[in-house]
Amino acid sequence: MDEALVKRLVGAKIKKYRNLHKFTQFKLGELVDINQRQIALIESGKSFPSLTTLLKLSQVFDCAIADFFDNDVPDDEKVLKDILKKQIDDLDFSNCQRLYFVIKNLILI
């Protein structure tokens, strides 16, 4: 999965939560301390929220940060681990470092 796709999927999930809570982009921006334009960029997949913004969004929506990344995750542990291993094997070293940083920081939360 490439970066642009992740941005679009996360943005769509945030938009879904915003609509479920009946917030405007402006109201959501106020609640998480960013402007409406930034919310629009995130929802359209043109920008990615910072970790701080993800934390605030998870508090506003009363969900886990992982919920923004949940897209049909396999229920079988072995299948999921095999998929993850394959994806990691396909990464170059630089992207492996990025993935390590993200995982390390998300798991510690």
N, C-alpha and C positions, 0 to 999 in steps of 0.2 A: 504494500500500500504506500503510495507516495504522499509527500507532505501536503500537496494541494487537496488530495482526496480527504485526508484527515481533517484539514481545516474546514472543508465543506460539510463533512459528517458531524463534527463537533458543533459547528455553527448551526446546522439544522436541528440538532438536539437542543441547543440553547433556545432557539426560536420556538421549538415545540413546548419547552417548559414555560417560556414567557407567555405564550398564548394560553396554555393551560391555567396559568395564574392570572390571566386577563390584564397583564401589564403592557403598557405602551413601551416602545424603545426608550422614550424619554424617562418614564418612571423607573424602568429597570436600571438605566444609567445612573439615575439619582441614588438608587439603593446600593449600587456597587461602586460608586464614586468614579464613574467614567462618563463621557458625554454620549449623547444619542447617536452621533455619527460613528463613534467607535463600536457601539452595539450593532449598528447596521453593517459595518465592515466585518465584524465577527460572524454575524448571522449569515452573511453572504459568502463566507469562506475566503474573504480577501485579507483577513487579519486573524491572528490567533490570540486568544486571551492570555495574559500573563498568569503565572501561578497564583499570585495574589488575587487577581480577578476571578480565577476559577474557584478559589476558596470562598470568596464573597458570594459568587453565584450559587455555590453548593449550600451556603447558609441561607440565602434568600429562598431558594427552591426546596430546602430541607431534603437534600439528597447527597449522595457521595460524589466526589469528583469523578470517580470511575464511571458513574452513570452517564456522563457526557461522552464517554468513549465506548459505551456498550452498543454494539451492533451485531446482533446474532452470534453471540459467543457460544461455541459448542458446549454441550452439557457433560460430555465425556472428558475426564481429565487427561487420559492418554492421547486422545485426538487433539485436544487443545495444546498439549505440550509438543506434540509432533509438528503442529502448524507453526508454533512459536519457534521451534528449533530450525525449521526450514526457512522461516523469514529471517532469522538471525544469520544463518549460514549464507544467505544471499546478500547481506549487507557488506559494504566496504568498512574499513577500520574506522574511518571518521564517523560514519553513521552508527557504528557499534558503540563508540564512545558517547554519542548523543543519547542513544537508547539507554545505556547504562546510567547516565546522569538522570534521565527522566524516571526510570524505574526506581533508582535509589531514593530520589526525592519523594516520589508518590507513595512508596511503601512506608516511609518513615512518618507519614502524616497520620 
